[in-house]
């Protein structure tokens, strides 16, 4: 049987309900109040966790990149933008407190080693690796040393790059997420059957991190074996921000969670039986007779 892993009080694996992550990411636009609204959205929809993104801006970007003129929500430079999207320690303390009151897990995709140390202060149940970090060996080894479950996105990665990352981390404590790193993703580039390829090759749970418009691919991913699904969420896709267009609003999230929860129930166990509910219908309508030769 393929390995399963435990995150908090939830098990991710073939025999468990799909683990659903609502990615707030940077859609909060630097507002804790907006982040809380999205946490509420995730709780009301029935998600298992919410996820943020954390960067040490001066480590992830060069001074030249930060000084680029870029009029934005927070000022006139790329530095203004990147700093405006980052929460402080006090902000995360409030997020941690709020998630606990709402009984929902939270964690983050970190983009540098210092951010891992920062997020670890909150004793998160796991770490998510963004696709951009899949080839950073030092980053992966740091997460392996921490020893918590690692959720590894595989967007813009070759199979050889994925194999190398899995070799570094080991399969005992990871979930691989099929992903295409475009926002939003065109349907002809979603390629859900990669989930089947990953499940055949790696002895670990496989999930799906979607950036498409709508919910159909995310629901179908569970039929193909995804044990976890991650989607960006927002309160309003027309809000300012680069990820809003590929995110689900509250009603879309609610419908996606509802339909994902029904997939395994609808698929059943594949054993043909006559259900008790069919017996009265059979007694009324079934025709019998012997062939006369």
Secondary structure, DSSP 8 states (H G I E B T S, - for coil): ----EEETTEEESTTS--EEEEEEETTTTT-HHHHHHHHHHHHHHT-SEEEEEE--HHHHS-HHHHTSB---SS-SBHHHHHHHT---HHHHHHHHHHHHHHT-EEEEEESSHHHHHHHHTTT-SEEEE-GGGTT-HHHHHHHHHHTSEEEEE-TT--HHHHHHHHHHH-STTEEEEEE--SSS--GGGT-TTHHHHHHHH-SSEEEEEE--SSSHHHHHHHHTT-SEEEEEB-S-TTSSSTTGGGSB-HHHHHHHHHHHHHHHHHH--S-----HHHHHHHHHH--------
